[in-house]
Amino acid sequence: GLKPSNLLIIPAGNETELRAALHGTRFAAYCLSEYDDKQVYLLYKASELMVYLTERPVQELLLELGYEGGELYTLLQMVSRKYTAHKQKKAAFPHELGLLLGYPAVDVKGFMEHEGKNFLYCGYWKVYGNVRETVSLFREFGRAKELIVQLVKKGYNIADITAMYYKSWSVA
């Protein structure tokens, strides 16, 4: 529950298994790209991602990058096209993917402006603003990751885990 989304890379042809694993959870999956016998999915909680994408700094950066309108599906389609073109070595990496992953707009913009250099801190992403707050969030990510690893080791699957911790979640 700390981020609205994440990337998942799986072998091509496993979409049925992915959908089955997500059944009964609040997660939706959108295939961003398929290459080298792999599929790249954005796993997301639609309502939380849409709320994040309407924040003013995020909206301003999306407008700067040529995205108009607030339709999530349209944004996913556009980023998918750019990401696929990047994987085919036909275009630069679409840094707006960081926004879809819930990264702070200041960090996405800072990464773009500084070309990945001169960051203030590096953890789950490179930080260009709000270091104290972001480092605290990174610690929370680490604790959540360790908890989930322990639960998976005990035999729980993603549906079990989300049911345990997010009883109010509904299917996306």
GUKOL-778871 format. One line per field, with one value per atom (N, C-alpha, C, CB): x, y, z; atom name. Coordinates in Angstrom, 2 decimals, always signed. Each point is the difference from the previous one (the first is absolute). Glycine has a CB too. Example, Ala and Ser with C-alpha at 12.3 -4.5 7.8 and 13.67 -1.06 7.14 Angstrom:
<rs>
u <- (+13.19/-0.89/+0.90/-1.89/+1.54/+0.82/-0.77/+1.18)
v <- (-5.69/+1.19/+1.20/-1.17/+2.22/+1.19/+1.09/-0.63)
w <- (+7.80/+0.00/+0.00/+1.25/-1.97/+0.06/+0.73/-2.15)
at <- (N/CA/C/CB/N/CA/C/CB)
</rs>
This chain:
<rs>
u <- (+0.79/-0.79/+0.83/-1.73/+3.03/+0.86/+0.15/+1.21/-1.46/+0.12/-1.24/+2.55/-2.90/-1.18/+0.28/-0.83/+2.12/+0.31/+1.42/-1.61/+1.89/+1.34/+0.12/+0.18/+1.04/+0.23/+0.20/+1.03/-1.48/+0.21/+0.40/-1.68/+2.80/+0.47/-0.13/+1.62/-2.35/-0.24/+0.30/-1.77/+2.00/+0.17/-1.26/+1.61/-1.43/-1.15/-0.85/+1.33/-2.63/-0.91/-0.55/+1.23/-0.87/-0.47/-1.09/+2.26/-2.94/-1.03/-1.12/+0.56/-0.96/-1.07/+0.37/-0.68/+1.92/+0.46/+0.05/+1.33/-0.90/+0.03/-1.41/+2.05/-2.98/-1.39/-0.57/-0.32/+0.65/-0.47/+0.59/-0.22/+1.50/+0.66/-0.61/+2.11/-2.56/-0.56/-1.49/+1.71/-2.34/-1.44/-0.28/-0.25/-0.73/-0.35/+0.81/-0.65/+1.52/+0.77/-0.51/+2.06/-1.53/-0.38/+0.90/-0.85/+1.75/+0.96/-0.52/+1.79/-1.49/-0.24/+1.37/-2.18/+2.20/+1.26/-0.17/+0.61/+0.39/+0.01/+1.34/-1.58/+1.55/+1.24/+0.57/-0.81/+1.96/+0.66/+0.80/+0.11/+0.47/+0.86/+0.27/+1.05/-0.72/+0.43/+1.25/-2.39/+3.44/+1.27/+0.83/-0.05/+0.90/+0.92/-0.71/+1.87/-3.04/-0.78/-0.37/+1.14/-1.25/-0.41/-1.16/+2.35/-3.15/-1.06/+0.21/-1.64/+1.50/+0.14/-1.39/+2.37/-2.79/-1.32/+0.13/-0.91/-0.02/-0.19/-1.11/+0.76/-0.45/-1.01/-0.40/+0.93/-2.22/-0.41/-1.35/+1.31/-1.50/-1.29/-0.61/+0.74/-1.72/-0.52/-0.40/-0.78/+0.01/-0.49/+1.16/-2.17/+3.13/+1.14/+0.91/-0.11/+0.31/+0.84/-0.66/+0.93/-2.24/-0.70/+0.07/-1.53/+1.42/+0.12/+1.39/-1.67/+2.70/+1.37/+0.21/+0.78/-1.29/+0.21/-0.72/+0.28/-1.20/-0.69/+0.68/-2.12/+3.16/+0.72/+0.62/+0.49/-0.50/+0.42/+1.41/-1.46/+2.49/+1.34/+0.06/+0.97/-1.72/-0.03/-0.68/-0.04/-1.11/-0.72/+0.86/-2.16/+2.86/+0.86/+1.10/-0.48/+1.11/+1.08/-0.57/+1.31/-2.46/-0.62/-0.31/-0.97/+0.49/-0.28/+1.29/-1.98/+3.05/+1.31/+0.46/+0.60/-0.94/+0.44/-0.96/+1.13/-2.15/-0.91/-1.24/+1.96/-2.24/-1.20/-1.12/+1.39/-2.51/-1.16/-1.15/+0.74/-1.57/-1.15/+0.41/-1.00/+0.01/+0.29/-0.42/-0.23/-0.03/-0.46/+1.16/-1.78/+1.67/+1.07/+0.32/-0.71/-0.32/+0.23/+0.76/-2.10/+1.76/+0.70/+1.47/-2.15/+2.40/+1.38/+0.77/-0.76/+0.12/+0.66/+0.33/-1.22/+0.31/+0.25/+1.17/-2.43/+2.48/+1.08/+1.35/-1.64/+1.70/+1.26/+0.40/-0.54/-0.42/+0.29/+0.66/-1.95/+1.39/+0.60/+1.43/-2.28/+2.50/+1.34/+0.98/-1.03/+0.55/+0.86/+0.37/-1.07/+0.11/+0.26/+1.00/-2.30/+2.14/+0.94/+1.40/-1.87/+1.94/+1.29/+0.65/-0.82/+0.05/+0.53/+0.46/-1.51/+0.90/+0.39/+1.13/-2.33/+2.86/+1.10/-0.37/+1.60/-2.87/-0.49/-0.30/-0.95/+1.04/-0.34/+0.70/-2.23/+2.29/+0.58/-0.94/+1.21/-0.68/-0.81/-1.07/+1.97/-3.21/-1.08/+0.02/-1.39/+2.02/+0.15/-1.33/+2.20/-3.26/-1.30/-0.49/-0.51/+1.16/-0.30/+0.19/+0.70/+0.26/+0.20/-1.25/+2.41/-3.14/-1.25/-1.03/+0.48/-0.56/-0.93/+0.37/-0.38/+1.64/+0.46/-0.16/+1.60/-2.15/-0.25/+1.20/-1.68/+2.74/+1.16/-0.40/+1.62/-1.07/-0.32/+0.41/+0.29/-1.14/+0.27/+1.34/-2.47/+2.81/+1.27/+1.18/-1.06/+0.95/+1.09/+0.05/-0.21/-0.94/-0.02/+0.56/-2.01/+1.56/+0.48/+1.49/-2.30/+2.73/+1.41/+0.87/-0.66/+0.19/+0.74/+0.15/-0.85/-0.23/+0.04/+0.94/-2.35/+2.24/+0.81/+1.48/-1.98/+2.28/+1.40/+0.54/-0.42/-0.40/+0.40/+0.50/+0.59/-1.29/+0.33/+1.17/-0.91/+1.48/+1.15/-0.44/+1.59/-0.68/-0.20/-1.22/+1.09/-1.44/-1.13/+0.43/-0.94/-0.03/+0.26/+0.08/-1.16/+0.48/-0.02/-0.42/-0.53/+0.99/-0.40/-0.49/+1.68/-2.90/-0.59/-0.78/-0.14/-1.16/-0.84/-0.04/-1.39/+1.68/+0.19/+0.95/-2.32/+2.75/+0.89/-0.85/+1.72/-1.30/-0.78/+0.62/-0.69/-0.17/+0.44/-0.69/+0.43/-1.34/-0.69/-0.61/-0.49/+0.15/-0.67/+0.74/-2.17/+3.45/+0.84/-0.49/+1.93/-2.15/-0.37/-1.28/+1.10/-2.10/-1.28/+0.17/-1.19/+1.98/+0.18/+0.82/-0.16/+1.19/+0.80/-0.88/+2.10/-2.97/-0.94/-0.91/+0.07/-0.54/-0.83/+0.78/-1.32/+2.59/+0.84/+0.12/+1.28/-1.17/+0.07/-1.30/+1.56/-2.68/-1.29/-0.06/-1.11/+1.62/+0.04/+0.81/-0.19/+1.32/+0.86/-0.71/+2.00/-2.70/-0.74/-1.12/+0.55/-1.27/-1.10/+0.52/-1.30/+2.41/+0.60/+0.40/+0.83/-0.20/+0.43/-1.20/+2.04/-3.10/-1.21/-0.59/-0.44/+0.35/-0.58/+0.88/-1.07/+2.38/+0.90/-0.24/+1.73/-1.86/-0.24/-1.33/+1.37/-2.41/-1.30/+0.02/-1.08/+1.78/+0.11/+0.75/-0.03/+1.09/+0.74/-0.90/+2.10/-3.09/-0.93/-1.12/+0.51/-0.51/-0.96/-1.18/+0.67/-0.70/-1.10/+0.21/-0.31/-0.78/+0.09/-0.49/-0.34/+0.40/-0.33/-1.45/+1.69/-2.60/-1.41/-0.15/-0.73/+1.44/-0.05/+0.54/+0.28/+0.85/+0.66/-0.87/+2.24/-2.78/-0.84/-1.26/+0.90/-1.45/-1.18/+0.32/-0.86/+2.05/+0.41/+0.13/+1.19/-0.59/+0.36/-0.93/+2.27/-3.10/-0.85/-1.41/+1.99/-2.61/-1.32/-1.04/+0.57/-0.38/-0.99/+0.23/-0.19/+1.28/+0.28/-1.05/+2.47/-2.80/-0.89/+0.76/-2.07/+1.51/+0.67/+0.06/-0.78/+1.95/+0.16/-0.62/+2.09)
v <- (-1.21/+1.21/+1.27/-1.27/+1.17/+1.19/+0.71/-1.10/+0.40/+0.56/-0.38/-0.12/+0.94/-0.34/-1.04/+2.27/-2.55/-0.88/-0.53/+1.26/-2.23/-0.56/-0.70/-0.28/+0.02/-0.75/-1.47/+2.02/-2.87/-1.43/-0.50/-0.24/-0.46/-0.57/-1.51/+1.94/-2.53/-1.44/-0.59/+0.28/-1.59/-0.62/+0.18/-1.68/+1.93/+0.16/-1.26/+1.56/-1.38/-1.14/-0.36/-0.80/+1.53/-0.31/+0.95/-0.91/+1.57/+0.95/-0.67/+1.37/-2.59/-0.71/-0.22/-1.12/+0.70/-0.22/+1.31/-1.97/+3.05/+1.29/+0.42/+0.65/-0.75/+0.39/-0.85/+0.70/-2.00/-0.88/+0.43/-1.90/+2.26/+0.43/+1.29/-1.11/+1.98/+1.28/-0.08/+1.11/-2.21/-0.14/+0.09/-1.44/+2.23/+0.17/+1.06/-2.35/+3.03/+1.10/+1.31/-1.49/+2.57/+1.31/+0.44/+0.59/-1.46/+0.38/-0.23/-0.53/+1.46/-0.14/-0.15/+1.38/-1.95/-0.18/+0.52/-2.02/+2.77/+0.52/-0.37/+1.92/-2.60/-0.38/+1.21/-2.39/+2.86/+1.15/-0.37/+1.03/-2.24/-0.38/-1.49/+2.27/-2.78/-1.39/+0.00/-0.92/+0.30/-0.06/-1.15/+2.49/-3.03/-1.08/-1.08/+1.65/-2.06/-1.03/+0.39/-1.68/+2.98/+0.52/+0.96/-0.26/+0.39/+1.00/+0.88/-1.56/+2.87/+0.96/+0.52/+0.65/-0.89/+0.43/+1.10/-2.27/+3.20/+0.95/-0.59/+2.04/-2.38/-0.44/+1.24/-2.39/+2.66/+1.24/-0.12/+1.23/-0.32/+0.16/+1.24/-1.09/+0.88/+1.07/+1.25/-1.75/+1.62/+1.20/+0.79/-1.19/+0.50/+0.69/+0.62/-1.59/+0.90/+0.56/+1.23/-2.29/+2.23/+1.16/+1.21/-1.56/+1.33/+1.11/+0.61/-1.11/+0.26/+0.50/+0.80/-1.97/+1.46/+0.65/+1.34/-2.24/+2.53/+1.30/+1.04/-1.21/+0.83/+0.98/+1.04/-1.74/+2.97/+1.12/-0.16/+1.43/-1.76/-0.13/-1.11/+0.82/-1.89/-1.11/+0.45/-1.68/+2.35/+0.51/+0.97/-0.27/+1.15/+0.98/-0.70/+1.68/-2.69/-0.72/-0.79/-0.15/-0.48/-0.73/+0.94/-1.65/+2.85/+0.98/+0.40/+0.87/-0.65/+0.33/-1.09/+1.31/-2.55/-1.15/-0.34/-0.85/+1.70/-0.17/-0.83/+0.23/-0.53/-0.77/+0.97/-1.96/+1.82/+0.84/-0.88/+1.71/-1.15/-0.77/-0.87/+0.02/-0.54/-0.76/-1.45/+2.09/-2.62/-1.37/-0.97/+0.73/-1.56/-0.94/-0.95/+0.15/-0.71/-0.97/+0.64/-1.22/+2.45/+0.71/+0.20/+1.16/-0.77/+0.18/-1.32/+1.88/-2.96/-1.31/-0.38/-0.70/+0.95/-0.31/+0.80/-0.52/+1.82/+0.85/-0.42/+1.89/-2.14/-0.43/-1.36/+1.30/-2.17/-1.31/+0.13/-0.96/+1.83/+0.21/+0.51/+0.47/+0.50/+0.56/-1.02/+2.25/-3.02/-1.00/-1.10/+0.48/-0.92/-1.00/+0.53/-0.96/+2.20/+0.62/+0.06/+1.37/-1.07/+0.04/-1.39/+1.90/-2.93/-1.36/-0.45/-0.52/+1.08/-0.31/+0.91/-0.78/+1.59/+0.93/+1.05/-1.82/+2.21/+1.01/+1.33/-1.83/+1.86/+1.23/-0.01/+0.14/+1.03/+0.14/-0.61/+2.11/-2.38/-0.55/+1.01/-1.38/+0.93/+0.91/+0.19/-0.73/+1.78/+0.22/+0.20/+1.00/-0.69/+0.13/-1.31/+1.81/-2.90/-1.28/+0.12/-1.25/+2.06/+0.24/+0.56/+0.39/+0.44/+0.54/-1.11/+2.24/-3.13/-1.13/-0.90/+0.09/-0.11/-0.81/+0.73/-1.12/+2.33/+0.73/+0.76/-1.69/+1.82/+0.77/+1.47/-1.68/+2.42/+1.43/+0.73/-0.10/+1.02/+0.75/+0.73/+0.28/+0.23/+0.72/-0.92/+1.51/-2.78/-0.94/-0.41/-0.83/+0.64/-0.34/+1.16/-1.49/+2.70/+1.18/+0.22/+1.03/-1.21/+0.15/-1.00/+0.85/-2.09/-1.03/+0.39/-1.75/+2.25/+0.39/+1.19/-0.84/+1.84/+1.21/-0.25/+1.33/-2.21/-0.27/-1.28/+1.18/-1.79/-1.22/-1.08/+1.39/-1.51/-1.03/+0.31/-1.57/+2.76/+0.38/+1.04/-0.47/+0.81/+1.06/-0.22/+1.54/-2.79/-0.29/+0.21/-1.65/+1.83/+0.23/-1.31/+2.20/-3.22/-1.30/-1.04/+1.03/-2.25/-1.07/-1.19/+0.77/-1.18/-1.17/-0.77/+1.18/-1.24/-0.67/+0.80/-1.01/+2.30/+0.87/+1.11/-0.53/+1.35/+1.11/+1.18/-0.78/+1.35/+1.04/+1.37/-1.65/+2.57/+1.37/+1.02/-0.69/+0.27/+0.90/-0.80/+1.61/-0.95/-0.65/-1.24/+0.87/-0.74/-1.15/-0.70/+1.14/-0.40/-0.61/-0.83/+1.91/-1.34/-0.68/-1.25/+2.21/-2.10/-1.11/-1.12/+1.59/-1.26/-1.02/-0.76/+1.41/-0.72/-0.65/-0.97/+2.02/-1.60/-0.86/-1.22/+2.01/-1.82/-1.12/-1.04/+1.54/-1.06/-0.92/-0.81/+1.59/-0.92/-0.69/-1.05/+2.05/-1.71/-0.96/-1.24/+1.89/-1.65/-1.11/-0.91/+1.45/-0.85/-0.80/-0.79/+1.69/-1.04/-0.68/-1.15/+2.15/-1.90/-1.04/-1.21/+1.77/-1.53/-1.10/-0.78/+1.32/-0.62/-0.65/-0.90/+1.94/-1.43/-0.78/-1.20/+2.08/-1.92/-1.13/-1.09/+1.55/-1.16/-0.99/-0.71/+1.39/-0.65/-0.61/-0.95/+2.02/-1.64/-0.88/-1.28/+2.01/-1.87/-1.18/-0.96/+1.39/-0.82/-0.83/-0.57/+1.39/-1.06/-0.60/+0.88/-2.09/+3.32/+0.91/+0.54/+0.62/-0.41/+0.63/+1.44/-2.24/+2.96/+1.43/+0.23/+0.39/-1.25/+0.15/-0.16/-0.87/-0.13/-0.21/+1.22/-2.47/+2.97/+1.12/+1.25/-0.97/+1.28/+1.20/-0.17/+0.48/-1.69/-0.24/+0.23/-1.66/+1.24/+0.18/+1.46/-2.18/+2.96/+1.37/+1.06/-0.78/+0.44/+1.00/-0.56/+0.98/-1.33/-0.63/+0.85/-1.17/+2.46/+0.87/+0.13/+1.25/-1.85/+0.09/-0.78/+0.25/+0.27/-0.74/-0.31/+1.14/-2.03/-0.39/+1.18/-2.37/+2.60/+1.12/-0.33/+0.68)
w <- (+0.00/+0.00/+0.00/+1.18/-1.36/+0.06/-1.34/+1.84/-2.92/-1.35/-0.79/+0.08/-1.06/-0.80/-1.08/+0.44/-0.72/-1.11/+0.09/-1.42/+0.54/-0.10/-1.34/+2.51/-2.94/-1.22/+0.34/-1.11/+0.20/+0.11/-1.37/+1.91/-1.99/-1.26/+0.11/-0.44/-0.51/+0.02/-1.38/+1.80/-1.87/-1.31/-0.84/+1.00/-2.28/-0.91/+0.04/-1.49/+1.36/-0.01/+1.36/-1.93/+2.97/+1.36/+0.48/+0.48/-1.40/+0.40/+0.79/-2.01/+1.61/+0.70/+1.46/-2.15/+2.39/+1.37/+0.79/-0.79/+0.12/+0.66/+0.40/-1.31/+0.38/+0.29/+1.14/-2.40/+2.41/+1.08/+1.34/-1.65/+1.66/+1.24/+0.53/-0.76/-0.14/+0.42/+0.31/-1.39/+1.00/+0.24/+1.50/-2.08/+2.43/+1.40/+0.71/-0.01/-0.72/+0.57/-0.59/+0.32/+0.16/-0.51/-1.16/+2.28/-2.71/-1.03/-1.40/+1.60/-2.47/-1.43/-0.65/+0.05/-1.25/-0.72/-1.41/+1.41/-1.87/-1.37/-0.62/+0.59/-1.72/-0.67/-0.72/-0.29/+0.76/-0.61/-1.23/+2.23/-2.22/-1.12/+0.03/+0.02/-1.19/-0.13/-0.86/+0.24/+0.26/-0.74/+0.54/-0.43/-0.41/+0.41/+0.82/+0.00/-0.43/+0.70/+1.42/-1.39/+1.65/+1.31/-0.20/+0.93/+0.10/+0.02/+1.23/-1.20/+1.00/+1.08/+0.34/-0.74/+1.97/+0.46/+1.03/-0.46/+0.40/+1.08/+0.85/-1.36/+2.60/+0.96/+0.78/+0.18/-0.08/+0.64/+0.68/-1.70/+2.64/+0.66/-0.65/+2.25/-3.11/-0.87/+0.77/-1.55/+2.59/+0.70/+0.61/+0.49/+0.09/+0.61/-1.05/+1.92/-3.02/-1.06/-0.61/-0.49/+0.28/-0.57/+0.93/-1.21/+2.51/+0.96/-0.09/+1.53/-1.54/-0.10/-1.29/+1.35/-2.45/-1.29/-0.12/-0.99/+1.89/-0.04/+0.89/-0.45/+1.17/+0.82/-0.93/+1.81/-1.37/-0.86/-0.59/+1.38/-0.57/-0.60/-1.05/+2.14/-1.93/-0.95/-1.29/+1.89/-1.75/-1.16/-0.81/+1.24/-0.55/-0.70/-0.78/+1.79/-1.19/-0.70/-1.17/+2.14/-1.96/-1.11/-1.17/+1.64/-1.33/-1.06/-0.72/+1.31/-0.52/-0.60/-0.96/+2.05/-1.73/-0.79/-1.13/+2.02/-2.19/-1.13/+0.25/-1.34/+2.59/+0.32/+0.36/+0.81/-1.49/+0.28/+0.45/-1.69/+2.54/+0.49/+1.17/-2.29/+2.98/+1.21/-0.07/+1.21/-2.38/-0.14/+0.24/-1.64/+2.66/+0.35/-1.15/+2.40/-3.01/-1.07/-1.17/+0.68/-1.02/-1.09/+0.37/-0.66/+1.89/+0.46/-0.07/+1.51/-1.07/-0.06/-1.43/+2.06/-2.99/-1.41/-0.55/-0.29/+0.62/-0.51/+0.56/-0.21/+1.52/+0.61/-0.55/+2.10/-2.33/-0.57/-1.38/+1.26/-2.10/-1.32/+0.11/-0.93/+1.82/+0.17/+0.58/+0.31/+0.66/+0.64/-1.00/+2.24/-3.04/-1.03/-1.01/+0.31/-0.73/-0.95/+0.63/-1.03/+2.32/+0.70/-0.01/+1.46/-1.14/+0.04/-1.40/+1.95/-2.99/-1.38/-0.48/-0.45/+1.38/-0.27/-1.04/+0.57/-0.58/-0.93/+0.69/-1.39/+2.71/+0.73/+1.36/-1.18/+1.77/+1.33/+1.05/-0.72/+1.89/+1.08/+0.41/+0.80/-0.64/+0.42/+1.52/-1.98/+2.44/+1.44/+0.70/-0.46/-0.30/+0.61/+0.61/-1.63/+1.29/+0.62/+1.52/-2.10/+2.52/+1.43/+0.66/-0.45/-0.26/+0.55/+0.15/-1.04/+0.05/+0.11/+1.17/-2.47/+2.84/+1.13/+1.34/-1.53/+1.48/+1.24/+0.53/+0.51/-1.29/+0.45/+0.07/-1.02/+1.96/+0.08/-1.28/+2.49/-2.93/-1.23/+0.09/-0.35/+1.53/+0.15/-0.30/+1.72/-1.38/-0.24/-1.47/+2.36/-2.98/-1.43/-0.81/+0.34/-0.03/-0.72/+0.26/+0.16/+1.08/+0.33/-0.74/+2.24/-2.33/-0.72/-1.47/+1.59/-2.17/-1.41/-0.21/-0.29/+1.13/-0.15/+0.25/+0.70/+0.24/+0.37/-0.63/+2.14/-3.01/-0.71/+0.96/-1.98/+3.11/+0.98/+0.90/-1.60/+1.46/+0.82/+1.04/-1.93/+2.84/+0.99/+0.90/-1.60/+1.85/+0.89/+1.44/-1.66/+2.54/+1.41/+0.78/-0.20/-0.31/+0.65/-1.03/+2.27/-2.12/-0.92/+0.82/-1.74/+1.46/+0.66/-1.04/+2.23/-2.06/-1.00/-1.30/+1.84/-1.76/-1.16/+0.44/-0.97/+0.04/+0.32/+0.47/-1.69/+2.81/+0.68/-0.27/+1.79/-2.22/-0.29/+0.90/-2.36/+3.19/+0.92/+1.14/-1.89/+2.99/+1.13/+0.49/-0.88/+1.13/+0.35/+1.27/-1.10/+2.16/+1.28/-0.14/+1.23/-1.86/-0.20/-0.88/+0.23/-1.28/-0.92/+0.63/-1.91/+2.66/+0.68/+1.00/-0.28/+0.96/+0.92/-0.77/+1.53/-2.68/-0.84/-0.48/-0.74/+0.37/-0.41/+1.12/-1.54/+2.79/+1.14/+0.11/+1.20/-1.41/+0.01/-1.11/+0.95/-2.14/-1.10/+0.41/-1.68/+2.30/+0.43/+0.99/-0.38/+1.36/+0.98/-0.67/+1.77/-2.68/-0.70/-0.86/-0.02/-0.66/-0.85/+0.84/-1.60/+2.73/+0.87/+0.53/+0.65/-0.28/+0.48/-1.08/+1.54/-2.76/-1.09/-0.33/-0.92/+0.92/-0.24/+1.04/-1.01/+2.26/+1.06/-0.19/+1.57/-1.96/-0.23/-1.19/+0.98/-2.05/-1.17/+0.38/-1.56/+2.37/+0.46/+0.79/+0.08/+0.60/+0.77/-0.87/+2.00/-3.30/-0.91/-0.39/+1.00/-0.53/-0.36/-1.42/+2.43/-3.15/-1.32/+0.10/-1.16/+0.03/+0.02/+0.42/-1.79/+1.37/+0.40/+1.51/-2.25/+2.83/+1.45/+0.75/-0.36/-0.13/+0.68/-0.05/-0.59/-0.57/-0.07/+0.82/-2.28/+2.35/+0.83/+1.47/-1.68/+2.11/+1.40/+0.38/-0.12/-0.76/+0.34/-0.53/+0.05/-0.99/-0.64/-0.16/-1.21/+2.31/-0.05/-0.69/+2.07/-2.09/-0.64/-1.51/+2.15/-2.64/-1.45/-0.78/+0.46/-1.60/-0.90/-1.27/+0.96/-1.77/-1.25/-0.93/+0.26/-0.88/-0.94/-1.32/+1.12)
at <- (N/CA/C/CB/N/CA/C/CB/N/CA/C/CB/N/CA/C/CB/N/CA/C/CB/N/CA/C/CB/N/CA/C/CB/N/CA/C/CB/N/CA/C/CB/N/CA/C/CB/N/CA/C/CB/N/CA/C/CB/N/CA/C/CB/N/CA/C/CB/N/CA/C/CB/N/CA/C/CB/N/CA/C/CB/N/CA/C/CB/N/CA/C/CB/N/CA/C/CB/N/CA/C/CB/N/CA/C/CB/N/CA/C/CB/N/CA/C/CB/N/CA/C/CB/N/CA/C/CB/N/CA/C/CB/N/CA/C/CB/N/CA/C/CB/N/CA/C/CB/N/CA/C/CB/N/CA/C/CB/N/CA/C/CB/N/CA/C/CB/N/CA/C/CB/N/CA/C/CB/N/CA/C/CB/N/CA/C/CB/N/CA/C/CB/N/CA/C/CB/N/CA/C/CB/N/CA/C/CB/N/CA/C/CB/N/CA/C/CB/N/CA/C/CB/N/CA/C/CB/N/CA/C/CB/N/CA/C/CB/N/CA/C/CB/N/CA/C/CB/N/CA/C/CB/N/CA/C/CB/N/CA/C/CB/N/CA/C/CB/N/CA/C/CB/N/CA/C/CB/N/CA/C/CB/N/CA/C/CB/N/CA/C/CB/N/CA/C/CB/N/CA/C/CB/N/CA/C/CB/N/CA/C/CB/N/CA/C/CB/N/CA/C/CB/N/CA/C/CB/N/CA/C/CB/N/CA/C/CB/N/CA/C/CB/N/CA/C/CB/N/CA/C/CB/N/CA/C/CB/N/CA/C/CB/N/CA/C/CB/N/CA/C/CB/N/CA/C/CB/N/CA/C/CB/N/CA/C/CB/N/CA/C/CB/N/CA/C/CB/N/CA/C/CB/N/CA/C/CB/N/CA/C/CB/N/CA/C/CB/N/CA/C/CB/N/CA/C/CB/N/CA/C/CB/N/CA/C/CB/N/CA/C/CB/N/CA/C/CB/N/CA/C/CB/N/CA/C/CB/N/CA/C/CB/N/CA/C/CB/N/CA/C/CB/N/CA/C/CB/N/CA/C/CB/N/CA/C/CB/N/CA/C/CB/N/CA/C/CB/N/CA/C/CB/N/CA/C/CB/N/CA/C/CB/N/CA/C/CB/N/CA/C/CB/N/CA/C/CB/N/CA/C/CB/N/CA/C/CB/N/CA/C/CB/N/CA/C/CB/N/CA/C/CB/N/CA/C/CB/N/CA/C/CB/N/CA/C/CB/N/CA/C/CB/N/CA/C/CB/N/CA/C/CB/N/CA/C/CB/N/CA/C/CB/N/CA/C/CB/N/CA/C/CB/N/CA/C/CB/N/CA/C/CB/N/CA/C/CB/N/CA/C/CB/N/CA/C/CB/N/CA/C/CB/N/CA/C/CB/N/CA/C/CB/N/CA/C/CB/N/CA/C/CB/N/CA/C/CB/N/CA/C/CB/N/CA/C/CB/N/CA/C/CB/N/CA/C/CB/N/CA/C/CB/N/CA/C/CB/N/CA/C/CB/N/CA/C/CB/N/CA/C/CB/N/CA/C/CB/N/CA/C/CB/N/CA/C/CB/N/CA/C/CB/N/CA/C/CB/N/CA/C/CB/N/CA/C/CB/N/CA/C/CB/N/CA/C/CB/N/CA/C/CB/N/CA/C/CB/N/CA/C/CB/N/CA/C/CB/N/CA/C/CB/N/CA/C/CB/N/CA/C/CB/N/CA/C/CB/N/CA/C/CB/N/CA/C/CB/N/CA/C/CB/N/CA/C/CB/N/CA/C/CB/N/CA/C/CB/N/CA/C/CB/N/CA/C/CB/N/CA/C/CB/N/CA/C/CB/N/CA/C/CB/N/CA/C/CB/N/CA/C/CB/N/CA/C/CB)
</rs>
